[in-house]
Amino acid sequence: MQSLDEQPPEGLIYAAKPWTATSIAAVAALDEPPPGLDYLLEVELAHDVLEVWSSWRDGAPPTAAEKCEAVIHYAYLDVRH
């Protein structure tokens, strides 16, 4: 998730399951996942998740591990899966 800011907001995040901070991941603008990867979340929504995470912690920026944890946690809660 360190390079999330460099991704297009319309991009979709795909990652290998089980989703962990060390999962292979890719961002694509396609509705079809890259081989071996499953849909995780939209880039724009991942940004929203991290903004909320930060706001709940008085504006503290998340570490790379915290970014991954927050996005993965939200992805499991996302009803579209």
PDB file of N, CA, C and O in Angstrom:
ATOM      1  N   MET A   1       0.808  -1.190   0.000  1.00  0.00           N
ATOM      2  CA  MET A   1       0.000   0.000   0.000  1.00  0.00           C
ATOM      3  C   MET A   1       0.858   1.264   0.000  1.00  0.00           C
ATOM      4  O   MET A   1       0.317   2.367  -0.070  1.00  0.00           O
ATOM      5  N   GLN A   2       2.147   1.130   0.074  1.00  0.00           N
ATOM      6  CA  GLN A   2       2.992   2.315   0.100  1.00  0.00           C
ATOM      7  C   GLN A   2       2.831   3.162  -1.150  1.00  0.00           C
ATOM      8  O   GLN A   2       2.940   4.386  -1.070  1.00  0.00           O
ATOM      9  N   SER A   3       2.577   2.562  -2.292  1.00  0.00           N
ATOM     10  CA  SER A   3       2.483   3.325  -3.525  1.00  0.00           C
ATOM     11  C   SER A   3       1.037   3.649  -3.904  1.00  0.00           C
ATOM     12  O   SER A   3       0.767   3.983  -5.057  1.00  0.00           O
ATOM     13  N   LEU A   4       0.135   3.557  -2.982  1.00  0.00           N
ATOM     14  CA  LEU A   4      -1.273   3.818  -3.261  1.00  0.00           C
ATOM     15  C   LEU A   4      -1.487   5.228  -3.799  1.00  0.00           C
ATOM     16  O   LEU A   4      -2.328   5.433  -4.674  1.00  0.00           O
ATOM     17  N   ASP A   5      -0.741   6.198  -3.289  1.00  0.00           N
ATOM     18  CA  ASP A   5      -0.882   7.583  -3.746  1.00  0.00           C
ATOM     19  C   ASP A   5      -0.491   7.753  -5.212  1.00  0.00           C
ATOM     20  O   ASP A   5      -0.894   8.722  -5.855  1.00  0.00           O
ATOM     21  N   GLU A   6       0.279   6.831  -5.729  1.00  0.00           N
ATOM     22  CA  GLU A   6       0.733   6.915  -7.113  1.00  0.00           C
ATOM     23  C   GLU A   6      -0.228   6.239  -8.090  1.00  0.00           C
ATOM     24  O   GLU A   6      -0.002   6.269  -9.300  1.00  0.00           O
ATOM     25  N   GLN A   7      -1.295   5.633  -7.577  1.00  0.00           N
ATOM     26  CA  GLN A   7      -2.219   4.874  -8.415  1.00  0.00           C
ATOM     27  C   GLN A   7      -3.381   5.745  -8.883  1.00  0.00           C
ATOM     28  O   GLN A   7      -3.775   6.679  -8.184  1.00  0.00           O
ATOM     29  N   PRO A   8      -3.931   5.446 -10.062  1.00  0.00           N
ATOM     30  CA  PRO A   8      -5.085   6.217 -10.543  1.00  0.00           C
ATOM     31  C   PRO A   8      -6.301   5.935  -9.669  1.00  0.00           C
ATOM     32  O   PRO A   8      -6.541   4.784  -9.306  1.00  0.00           O
ATOM     33  N   PRO A   9      -7.076   6.968  -9.323  1.00  0.00           N
ATOM     34  CA  PRO A   9      -8.226   6.767  -8.430  1.00  0.00           C
ATOM     35  C   PRO A   9      -9.260   5.796  -8.988  1.00  0.00           C
ATOM     36  O   PRO A   9     -10.001   5.176  -8.225  1.00  0.00           O
ATOM     37  N   GLU A  10      -9.316   5.657 -10.311  1.00  0.00           N
ATOM     38  CA  GLU A  10     -10.290   4.732 -10.901  1.00  0.00           C
ATOM     39  C   GLU A  10      -9.764   3.298 -10.958  1.00  0.00           C
ATOM     40  O   GLU A  10     -10.467   2.393 -11.406  1.00  0.00           O
ATOM     41  N   GLY A  11      -8.529   3.095 -10.505  1.00  0.00           N
ATOM     42  CA  GLY A  11      -7.929   1.761 -10.525  1.00  0.00           C
ATOM     43  C   GLY A  11      -8.575   0.821  -9.523  1.00  0.00           C
ATOM     44  O   GLY A  11      -9.184   1.246  -8.541  1.00  0.00           O
ATOM     45  N   LEU A  12      -8.427  -0.450  -9.796  1.00  0.00           N
ATOM     46  CA  LEU A  12      -8.924  -1.499  -8.906  1.00  0.00           C
ATOM     47  C   LEU A  12      -7.728  -2.257  -8.355  1.00  0.00           C
ATOM     48  O   LEU A  12      -6.791  -2.577  -9.087  1.00  0.00           O
ATOM     49  N   ILE A  13      -7.767  -2.541  -7.063  1.00  0.00           N
ATOM     50  CA  ILE A  13      -6.679  -3.269  -6.410  1.00  0.00           C
ATOM     51  C   ILE A  13      -7.030  -4.750  -6.411  1.00  0.00           C
ATOM     52  O   ILE A  13      -8.124  -5.144  -6.006  1.00  0.00           O
ATOM     53  N   TYR A  14      -6.095  -5.553  -6.866  1.00  0.00           N
ATOM     54  CA  TYR A  14      -6.228  -7.008  -6.858  1.00  0.00           C
ATOM     55  C   TYR A  14      -5.073  -7.563  -6.031  1.00  0.00           C
ATOM     56  O   TYR A  14      -3.972  -7.012  -6.051  1.00  0.00           O
ATOM     57  N   ALA A  15      -5.320  -8.650  -5.307  1.00  0.00           N
ATOM     58  CA  ALA A  15      -4.266  -9.247  -4.491  1.00  0.00           C
ATOM     59  C   ALA A  15      -4.495 -10.745  -4.372  1.00  0.00           C
ATOM     60  O   ALA A  15      -5.613 -11.239  -4.517  1.00  0.00           O
ATOM     61  N   ALA A  16      -3.398 -11.457  -4.101  1.00  0.00           N
ATOM     62  CA  ALA A  16      -3.468 -12.901  -3.910  1.00  0.00           C
ATOM     63  C   ALA A  16      -4.032 -13.201  -2.526  1.00  0.00           C
ATOM     64  O   ALA A  16      -3.644 -12.580  -1.536  1.00  0.00           O
ATOM     65  N   LYS A  17      -4.950 -14.160  -2.471  1.00  0.00           N
ATOM     66  CA  LYS A  17      -5.513 -14.593  -1.188  1.00  0.00           C
ATOM     67  C   LYS A  17      -4.646 -15.684  -0.606  1.00  0.00           C
ATOM     68  O   LYS A  17      -4.020 -16.432  -1.358  1.00  0.00           O
ATOM     69  N   PRO A  18      -4.587 -15.799   0.705  1.00  0.00           N
ATOM     70  CA  PRO A  18      -5.259 -14.949   1.680  1.00  0.00           C
ATOM     71  C   PRO A  18      -4.593 -13.576   1.718  1.00  0.00           C
ATOM     72  O   PRO A  18      -3.370 -13.459   1.640  1.00  0.00           O
ATOM     73  N   TRP A  19      -5.412 -12.555   1.838  1.00  0.00           N
ATOM     74  CA  TRP A  19      -4.909 -11.189   1.824  1.00  0.00           C
ATOM     75  C   TRP A  19      -4.128 -10.897   3.092  1.00  0.00           C
ATOM     76  O   TRP A  19      -4.654 -10.991   4.201  1.00  0.00           O
ATOM     77  N   THR A  20      -2.870 -10.542   2.911  1.00  0.00           N
ATOM     78  CA  THR A  20      -1.997 -10.135   4.014  1.00  0.00           C
ATOM     79  C   THR A  20      -1.121  -8.989   3.505  1.00  0.00           C
ATOM     80  O   THR A  20      -1.155  -8.648   2.322  1.00  0.00           O
ATOM     81  N   ALA A  21      -0.354  -8.412   4.389  1.00  0.00           N
ATOM     82  CA  ALA A  21       0.543  -7.327   4.007  1.00  0.00           C
ATOM     83  C   ALA A  21       1.613  -7.790   3.020  1.00  0.00           C
ATOM     84  O   ALA A  21       2.210  -6.968   2.325  1.00  0.00           O
ATOM     85  N   THR A  22       1.859  -9.093   2.952  1.00  0.00           N
ATOM     86  CA  THR A  22       2.880  -9.614   2.044  1.00  0.00           C
ATOM     87  C   THR A  22       2.294 -10.233   0.778  1.00  0.00           C
ATOM     88  O   THR A  22       3.031 -10.807  -0.024  1.00  0.00           O
ATOM     89  N   SER A  23       0.992 -10.125   0.588  1.00  0.00           N
ATOM     90  CA  SER A  23       0.361 -10.669  -0.617  1.00  0.00           C
ATOM     91  C   SER A  23       0.853  -9.944  -1.862  1.00  0.00           C
ATOM     92  O   SER A  23       1.101  -8.738  -1.838  1.00  0.00           O
ATOM     93  N   ILE A  24       0.989 -10.684  -2.935  1.00  0.00           N
ATOM     94  CA  ILE A  24       1.274 -10.065  -4.227  1.00  0.00           C
ATOM     95  C   ILE A  24       0.040  -9.279  -4.612  1.00  0.00           C
ATOM     96  O   ILE A  24      -1.079  -9.780  -4.501  1.00  0.00           O
ATOM     97  N   ALA A  25       0.235  -8.044  -5.065  1.00  0.00           N
ATOM     98  CA  ALA A  25      -0.898  -7.185  -5.404  1.00  0.00           C
ATOM     99  C   ALA A  25      -0.584  -6.401  -6.669  1.00  0.00           C
ATOM    100  O   ALA A  25       0.573  -6.202  -7.039  1.00  0.00           O
ATOM    101  N   ALA A  26      -1.665  -5.961  -7.323  1.00  0.00           N
ATOM    102  CA  ALA A  26      -1.530  -5.148  -8.530  1.00  0.00           C
ATOM    103  C   ALA A  26      -2.722  -4.223  -8.627  1.00  0.00           C
ATOM    104  O   ALA A  26      -3.797  -4.514  -8.103  1.00  0.00           O
ATOM    105  N   VAL A  27      -2.522  -3.102  -9.306  1.00  0.00           N
ATOM    106  CA  VAL A  27      -3.618  -2.185  -9.583  1.00  0.00           C
ATOM    107  C   VAL A  27      -3.856  -2.225 -11.086  1.00  0.00           C
ATOM    108  O   VAL A  27      -2.924  -2.115 -11.883  1.00  0.00           O
ATOM    109  N   ALA A  28      -5.113  -2.384 -11.452  1.00  0.00           N
ATOM    110  CA  ALA A  28      -5.473  -2.431 -12.863  1.00  0.00           C
ATOM    111  C   ALA A  28      -6.733  -1.609 -13.080  1.00  0.00           C
ATOM    112  O   ALA A  28      -7.501  -1.378 -12.146  1.00  0.00           O
ATOM    113  N   ALA A  29      -6.939  -1.178 -14.286  1.00  0.00           N
ATOM    114  CA  ALA A  29      -8.142  -0.426 -14.627  1.00  0.00           C
ATOM    115  C   ALA A  29      -9.179  -1.345 -15.273  1.00  0.00           C
ATOM    116  O   ALA A  29     -10.121  -0.870 -15.907  1.00  0.00           O
ATOM    117  N   LEU A  30      -9.014  -2.616 -15.118  1.00  0.00           N
ATOM    118  CA  LEU A  30      -9.893  -3.604 -15.737  1.00  0.00           C
ATOM    119  C   LEU A  30     -10.832  -4.226 -14.719  1.00  0.00           C
ATOM    120  O   LEU A  30     -10.539  -4.262 -13.524  1.00  0.00           O
ATOM    121  N   ASP A  31     -11.947  -4.706 -15.201  1.00  0.00           N
ATOM    122  CA  ASP A  31     -12.856  -5.437 -14.317  1.00  0.00           C
ATOM    123  C   ASP A  31     -12.483  -6.908 -14.241  1.00  0.00           C
ATOM    124  O   ASP A  31     -13.155  -7.682 -13.558  1.00  0.00           O
ATOM    125  N   GLU A  32     -11.437  -7.299 -14.923  1.00  0.00           N
ATOM    126  CA  GLU A  32     -10.974  -8.676 -14.878  1.00  0.00           C
ATOM    127  C   GLU A  32      -9.647  -8.717 -14.141  1.00  0.00           C
ATOM    128  O   GLU A  32      -8.714  -8.003 -14.507  1.00  0.00           O
ATOM    129  N   PRO A  33      -9.552  -9.541 -13.109  1.00  0.00           N
ATOM    130  CA  PRO A  33      -8.323  -9.553 -12.307  1.00  0.00           C
ATOM    131  C   PRO A  33      -7.136 -10.112 -13.074  1.00  0.00           C
ATOM    132  O   PRO A  33      -7.291 -10.952 -13.961  1.00  0.00           O
ATOM    133  N   PRO A  34      -5.950  -9.633 -12.722  1.00  0.00           N
ATOM    134  CA  PRO A  34      -4.741 -10.249 -13.269  1.00  0.00           C
ATOM    135  C   PRO A  34      -4.699 -11.719 -12.827  1.00  0.00           C
ATOM    136  O   PRO A  34      -5.265 -12.060 -11.788  1.00  0.00           O
ATOM    137  N   PRO A  35      -4.046 -12.586 -13.591  1.00  0.00           N
ATOM    138  CA  PRO A  35      -4.003 -14.014 -13.238  1.00  0.00           C
ATOM    139  C   PRO A  35      -3.521 -14.249 -11.810  1.00  0.00           C
ATOM    140  O   PRO A  35      -2.507 -13.695 -11.385  1.00  0.00           O
ATOM    141  N   GLY A  36      -4.257 -15.070 -11.081  1.00  0.00           N
ATOM    142  CA  GLY A  36      -3.884 -15.443  -9.721  1.00  0.00           C
ATOM    143  C   GLY A  36      -4.239 -14.440  -8.644  1.00  0.00           C
ATOM    144  O   GLY A  36      -3.952 -14.670  -7.470  1.00  0.00           O
ATOM    145  N   LEU A  37      -4.861 -13.324  -9.020  1.00  0.00           N
ATOM    146  CA  LEU A  37      -5.216 -12.296  -8.049  1.00  0.00           C
ATOM    147  C   LEU A  37      -6.725 -12.110  -8.009  1.00  0.00           C
ATOM    148  O   LEU A  37      -7.414 -12.317  -9.008  1.00  0.00           O
ATOM    149  N   ASP A  38      -7.230 -11.719  -6.848  1.00  0.00           N
ATOM    150  CA  ASP A  38      -8.652 -11.480  -6.653  1.00  0.00           C
ATOM    151  C   ASP A  38      -8.892 -10.012  -6.331  1.00  0.00           C
ATOM    152  O   ASP A  38      -8.033  -9.333  -5.769  1.00  0.00           O
ATOM    153  N   TYR A  39     -10.080  -9.534  -6.701  1.00  0.00           N
ATOM    154  CA  TYR A  39     -10.458  -8.152  -6.406  1.00  0.00           C
ATOM    155  C   TYR A  39     -10.369  -7.895  -4.914  1.00  0.00           C
ATOM    156  O   TYR A  39     -10.861  -8.686  -4.110  1.00  0.00           O
ATOM    157  N   LEU A  40      -9.742  -6.788  -4.545  1.00  0.00           N
ATOM    158  CA  LEU A  40      -9.641  -6.387  -3.141  1.00  0.00           C
ATOM    159  C   LEU A  40     -10.481  -5.146  -2.883  1.00  0.00           C
ATOM    160  O   LEU A  40     -11.374  -5.168  -2.036  1.00  0.00           O
ATOM    161  N   LEU A  41     -10.203  -4.052  -3.611  1.00  0.00           N
ATOM    162  CA  LEU A  41     -10.909  -2.792  -3.353  1.00  0.00           C
ATOM    163  C   LEU A  41     -10.546  -1.784  -4.442  1.00  0.00           C
ATOM    164  O   LEU A  41      -9.528  -1.931  -5.118  1.00  0.00           O
ATOM    165  N   GLU A  42     -11.377  -0.771  -4.605  1.00  0.00           N
ATOM    166  CA  GLU A  42     -11.050   0.315  -5.520  1.00  0.00           C
ATOM    167  C   GLU A  42      -9.995   1.219  -4.870  1.00  0.00           C
ATOM    168  O   GLU A  42      -9.990   1.391  -3.651  1.00  0.00           O
ATOM    169  N   VAL A  43      -9.118   1.785  -5.673  1.00  0.00           N
ATOM    170  CA  VAL A  43      -8.084   2.685  -5.164  1.00  0.00           C
ATOM    171  C   VAL A  43      -8.725   3.857  -4.436  1.00  0.00           C
ATOM    172  O   VAL A  43      -8.306   4.209  -3.333  1.00  0.00           O
ATOM    173  N   GLU A  44      -9.734   4.461  -5.044  1.00  0.00           N
ATOM    174  CA  GLU A  44     -10.393   5.622  -4.427  1.00  0.00           C
ATOM    175  C   GLU A  44     -10.988   5.263  -3.064  1.00  0.00           C
ATOM    176  O   GLU A  44     -10.887   6.042  -2.116  1.00  0.00           O
ATOM    177  N   LEU A  45     -11.598   4.098  -2.968  1.00  0.00           N
ATOM    178  CA  LEU A  45     -12.182   3.666  -1.694  1.00  0.00           C
ATOM    179  C   LEU A  45     -11.083   3.365  -0.674  1.00  0.00           C
ATOM    180  O   LEU A  45     -11.258   3.629   0.515  1.00  0.00           O
ATOM    181  N   ALA A  46      -9.968   2.823  -1.122  1.00  0.00           N
ATOM    182  CA  ALA A  46      -8.844   2.571  -0.210  1.00  0.00           C
ATOM    183  C   ALA A  46      -8.344   3.889   0.383  1.00  0.00           C
ATOM    184  O   ALA A  46      -8.004   3.952   1.565  1.00  0.00           O
ATOM    185  N   HIS A  47      -8.300   4.943  -0.442  1.00  0.00           N
ATOM    186  CA  HIS A  47      -7.914   6.270   0.070  1.00  0.00           C
ATOM    187  C   HIS A  47      -8.895   6.726   1.149  1.00  0.00           C
ATOM    188  O   HIS A  47      -8.487   7.253   2.184  1.00  0.00           O
ATOM    189  N   ASP A  48     -10.185   6.523   0.902  1.00  0.00           N
ATOM    190  CA  ASP A  48     -11.203   6.901   1.888  1.00  0.00           C
ATOM    191  C   ASP A  48     -11.006   6.133   3.193  1.00  0.00           C
ATOM    192  O   ASP A  48     -11.103   6.707   4.278  1.00  0.00           O
ATOM    193  N   VAL A  49     -10.733   4.844   3.084  1.00  0.00           N
ATOM    194  CA  VAL A  49     -10.497   4.009   4.271  1.00  0.00           C
ATOM    195  C   VAL A  49      -9.340   4.578   5.084  1.00  0.00           C
ATOM    196  O   VAL A  49      -9.422   4.664   6.310  1.00  0.00           O
ATOM    197  N   LEU A  50      -8.277   4.961   4.413  1.00  0.00           N
ATOM    198  CA  LEU A  50      -7.101   5.477   5.123  1.00  0.00           C
ATOM    199  C   LEU A  50      -7.344   6.860   5.718  1.00  0.00           C
ATOM    200  O   LEU A  50      -6.786   7.187   6.765  1.00  0.00           O
ATOM    201  N   GLU A  51      -8.164   7.667   5.069  1.00  0.00           N
ATOM    202  CA  GLU A  51      -8.530   8.964   5.648  1.00  0.00           C
ATOM    203  C   GLU A  51      -9.315   8.771   6.942  1.00  0.00           C
ATOM    204  O   GLU A  51      -9.071   9.464   7.929  1.00  0.00           O
ATOM    205  N   VAL A  52     -10.251   7.836   6.937  1.00  0.00           N
ATOM    206  CA  VAL A  52     -11.032   7.551   8.143  1.00  0.00           C
ATOM    207  C   VAL A  52     -10.114   6.998   9.230  1.00  0.00           C
ATOM    208  O   VAL A  52     -10.202   7.405  10.388  1.00  0.00           O
ATOM    209  N   TRP A  53      -9.235   6.070   8.856  1.00  0.00           N
ATOM    210  CA  TRP A  53      -8.291   5.495   9.827  1.00  0.00           C
ATOM    211  C   TRP A  53      -7.526   6.624  10.509  1.00  0.00           C
ATOM    212  O   TRP A  53      -7.400   6.650  11.733  1.00  0.00           O
ATOM    213  N   SER A  54      -7.016   7.555   9.707  1.00  0.00           N
ATOM    214  CA  SER A  54      -6.240   8.666  10.246  1.00  0.00           C
ATOM    215  C   SER A  54      -7.091   9.585  11.121  1.00  0.00           C
ATOM    216  O   SER A  54      -6.640  10.031  12.176  1.00  0.00           O
ATOM    217  N   SER A  55      -8.315   9.869  10.689  1.00  0.00           N
ATOM    218  CA  SER A  55      -9.179  10.764  11.465  1.00  0.00           C
ATOM    219  C   SER A  55      -9.540  10.160  12.821  1.00  0.00           C
ATOM    220  O   SER A  55      -9.717  10.889  13.798  1.00  0.00           O
ATOM    221  N   TRP A  56      -9.647   8.843  12.885  1.00  0.00           N
ATOM    222  CA  TRP A  56      -9.934   8.185  14.161  1.00  0.00           C
ATOM    223  C   TRP A  56      -8.735   8.209  15.098  1.00  0.00           C
ATOM    224  O   TRP A  56      -8.857   7.886  16.280  1.00  0.00           O
ATOM    225  N   ARG A  57      -7.582   8.590  14.573  1.00  0.00           N
ATOM    226  CA  ARG A  57      -6.346   8.626  15.357  1.00  0.00           C
ATOM    227  C   ARG A  57      -5.756  10.031  15.372  1.00  0.00           C
ATOM    228  O   ARG A  57      -4.539  10.212  15.320  1.00  0.00           O
ATOM    229  N   ASP A  58      -6.649  11.027  15.443  1.00  0.00           N
ATOM    230  CA  ASP A  58      -6.256  12.436  15.526  1.00  0.00           C
ATOM    231  C   ASP A  58      -5.310  12.875  14.417  1.00  0.00           C
ATOM    232  O   ASP A  58      -4.402  13.671  14.654  1.00  0.00           O
ATOM    233  N   GLY A  59      -5.518  12.361  13.211  1.00  0.00           N
ATOM    234  CA  GLY A  59      -4.732  12.769  12.059  1.00  0.00           C
ATOM    235  C   GLY A  59      -3.403  12.071  11.894  1.00  0.00           C
ATOM    236  O   GLY A  59      -2.630  12.427  11.005  1.00  0.00           O
ATOM    237  N   ALA A  60      -3.116  11.090  12.722  1.00  0.00           N
ATOM    238  CA  ALA A  60      -1.844  10.368  12.612  1.00  0.00           C
ATOM    239  C   ALA A  60      -1.787   9.626  11.280  1.00  0.00           C
ATOM    240  O   ALA A  60      -2.770   9.003  10.880  1.00  0.00           O
ATOM    241  N   PRO A  61      -0.646   9.685  10.587  1.00  0.00           N
ATOM    242  CA  PRO A  61      -0.523   8.936   9.339  1.00  0.00           C
ATOM    243  C   PRO A  61      -0.261   7.452   9.628  1.00  0.00           C
ATOM    244  O   PRO A  61       0.525   7.125  10.517  1.00  0.00           O
ATOM    245  N   PRO A  62      -0.910   6.565   8.888  1.00  0.00           N
ATOM    246  CA  PRO A  62      -0.677   5.133   9.121  1.00  0.00           C
ATOM    247  C   PRO A  62       0.664   4.687   8.550  1.00  0.00           C
ATOM    248  O   PRO A  62       1.148   5.235   7.559  1.00  0.00           O
ATOM    249  N   THR A  63       1.244   3.702   9.180  1.00  0.00           N
ATOM    250  CA  THR A  63       2.450   3.075   8.638  1.00  0.00           C
ATOM    251  C   THR A  63       2.032   2.211   7.451  1.00  0.00           C
ATOM    252  O   THR A  63       0.840   2.019   7.208  1.00  0.00           O
ATOM    253  N   ALA A  64       2.994   1.700   6.726  1.00  0.00           N
ATOM    254  CA  ALA A  64       2.687   0.822   5.591  1.00  0.00           C
ATOM    255  C   ALA A  64       1.893  -0.401   6.069  1.00  0.00           C
ATOM    256  O   ALA A  64       0.931  -0.806   5.418  1.00  0.00           O
ATOM    257  N   ALA A  65       2.289  -0.981   7.191  1.00  0.00           N
ATOM    258  CA  ALA A  65       1.589  -2.150   7.728  1.00  0.00           C
ATOM    259  C   ALA A  65       0.157  -1.786   8.140  1.00  0.00           C
ATOM    260  O   ALA A  65      -0.773  -2.557   7.904  1.00  0.00           O
ATOM    261  N   GLU A  66      -0.013  -0.628   8.749  1.00  0.00           N
ATOM    262  CA  GLU A  66      -1.348  -0.191   9.171  1.00  0.00           C
ATOM    263  C   GLU A  66      -2.241   0.090   7.952  1.00  0.00           C
ATOM    264  O   GLU A  66      -3.443  -0.172   7.985  1.00  0.00           O
ATOM    265  N   LYS A  67      -1.644   0.623   6.882  1.00  0.00           N
ATOM    266  CA  LYS A  67      -2.410   0.835   5.651  1.00  0.00           C
ATOM    267  C   LYS A  67      -2.945  -0.490   5.125  1.00  0.00           C
ATOM    268  O   LYS A  67      -4.126  -0.617   4.802  1.00  0.00           O
ATOM    269  N   CYS A  68      -2.065  -1.463   5.048  1.00  0.00           N
ATOM    270  CA  CYS A  68      -2.476  -2.788   4.557  1.00  0.00           C
ATOM    271  C   CYS A  68      -3.561  -3.380   5.437  1.00  0.00           C
ATOM    272  O   CYS A  68      -4.572  -3.871   4.936  1.00  0.00           O
ATOM    273  N   GLU A  69      -3.360  -3.337   6.735  1.00  0.00           N
ATOM    274  CA  GLU A  69      -4.323  -3.896   7.669  1.00  0.00           C
ATOM    275  C   GLU A  69      -5.686  -3.226   7.531  1.00  0.00           C
ATOM    276  O   GLU A  69      -6.711  -3.907   7.521  1.00  0.00           O
ATOM    277  N   ALA A  70      -5.708  -1.910   7.426  1.00  0.00           N
ATOM    278  CA  ALA A  70      -6.973  -1.177   7.328  1.00  0.00           C
ATOM    279  C   ALA A  70      -7.701  -1.492   6.031  1.00  0.00           C
ATOM    280  O   ALA A  70      -8.908  -1.730   6.035  1.00  0.00           O
ATOM    281  N   VAL A  71      -6.973  -1.493   4.923  1.00  0.00           N
ATOM    282  CA  VAL A  71      -7.604  -1.761   3.624  1.00  0.00           C
ATOM    283  C   VAL A  71      -8.110  -3.195   3.555  1.00  0.00           C
ATOM    284  O   VAL A  71      -9.216  -3.437   3.071  1.00  0.00           O
ATOM    285  N   ILE A  72      -7.323  -4.139   4.027  1.00  0.00           N
ATOM    286  CA  ILE A  72      -7.752  -5.541   4.018  1.00  0.00           C
ATOM    287  C   ILE A  72      -8.952  -5.735   4.934  1.00  0.00           C
ATOM    288  O   ILE A  72      -9.904  -6.426   4.573  1.00  0.00           O
ATOM    289  N   HIS A  73      -8.913  -5.133   6.107  1.00  0.00           N
ATOM    290  CA  HIS A  73     -10.045  -5.234   7.038  1.00  0.00           C
ATOM    291  C   HIS A  73     -11.320  -4.718   6.372  1.00  0.00           C
ATOM    292  O   HIS A  73     -12.361  -5.372   6.426  1.00  0.00           O
ATOM    293  N   TYR A  74     -11.235  -3.550   5.751  1.00  0.00           N
ATOM    294  CA  TYR A  74     -12.416  -2.985   5.093  1.00  0.00           C
ATOM    295  C   TYR A  74     -12.872  -3.874   3.938  1.00  0.00           C
ATOM    296  O   TYR A  74     -14.071  -4.075   3.745  1.00  0.00           O
ATOM    297  N   ALA A  75     -11.931  -4.401   3.177  1.00  0.00           N
ATOM    298  CA  ALA A  75     -12.289  -5.250   2.041  1.00  0.00           C
ATOM    299  C   ALA A  75     -13.091  -6.464   2.497  1.00  0.00           C
ATOM    300  O   ALA A  75     -14.020  -6.886   1.808  1.00  0.00           O
ATOM    301  N   TYR A  76     -12.742  -7.024   3.645  1.00  0.00           N
ATOM    302  CA  TYR A  76     -13.511  -8.165   4.161  1.00  0.00           C
ATOM    303  C   TYR A  76     -14.902  -7.739   4.617  1.00  0.00           C
ATOM    304  O   TYR A  76     -15.822  -8.556   4.625  1.00  0.00           O
ATOM    305  N   LEU A  77     -15.069  -6.473   4.998  1.00  0.00           N
ATOM    306  CA  LEU A  77     -16.377  -5.973   5.412  1.00  0.00           C
ATOM    307  C   LEU A  77     -17.230  -5.529   4.231  1.00  0.00           C
ATOM    308  O   LEU A  77     -18.453  -5.442   4.338  1.00  0.00           O
ATOM    309  N   ASP A  78     -16.575  -5.246   3.098  1.00  0.00           N
ATOM    310  CA  ASP A  78     -17.248  -4.723   1.915  1.00  0.00           C
ATOM    311  C   ASP A  78     -18.276  -5.738   1.401  1.00  0.00           C
ATOM    312  O   ASP A  78     -17.925  -6.869   1.062  1.00  0.00           O
ATOM    313  N   VAL A  79     -19.512  -5.336   1.347  1.00  0.00           N
ATOM    314  CA  VAL A  79     -20.598  -6.254   0.979  1.00  0.00           C
ATOM    315  C   VAL A  79     -20.584  -6.646  -0.501  1.00  0.00           C
ATOM    316  O   VAL A  79     -21.321  -7.547  -0.902  1.00  0.00           O
ATOM    317  N   ARG A  80     -19.772  -5.993  -1.306  1.00  0.00           N
ATOM    318  CA  ARG A  80     -19.731  -6.314  -2.731  1.00  0.00           C
ATOM    319  C   ARG A  80     -18.917  -7.565  -3.019  1.00  0.00           C
ATOM    320  O   ARG A  80     -18.857  -7.999  -4.169  1.00  0.00           O
ATOM    321  N   HIS A  81     -18.292  -8.154  -2.018  1.00  0.00           N
ATOM    322  CA  HIS A  81     -17.452  -9.355  -2.250  1.00  0.00           C
ATOM    323  C   HIS A  81     -18.301 -10.586  -2.134  1.00  0.00           C
ATOM    324  O   HIS A  81     -17.799 -11.699  -2.293  1.00  0.00           O
TER     325      HIS A  81
END
